Amino acid sequence: MEKKVYNGTGRRKTSVAQVRIVVPGNGKRTINGKEMKDYLQREDLIKHALKPLEVAKADGKMDVICKAKGGGISGQA
């Protein structure tokens, strides 16, 4: 199957996130080159960031690569 790449940008207050989604994928999730759990560190922020994938029933089916800057960790999540 051919891999498809989707790009998007999200903004909240002073935080900006550029996201690349690769379908199909193996569930890899990185933020600024680190694993999501290592970058966000708090369970509530991790759950918040993964909620859209959970709702779409796509968790584990795609790779999500994010570059985030500005604001704080909670705004970036």
Secondary structure, 3 states (H helix, E strand, C coil): CCCEEEEEEEEECCEEEEEEEEECCCCCEEECCEEHHHHHCCHHHHHHHHHHHHHCCCCCCCEEEEEEECCCHHHHC
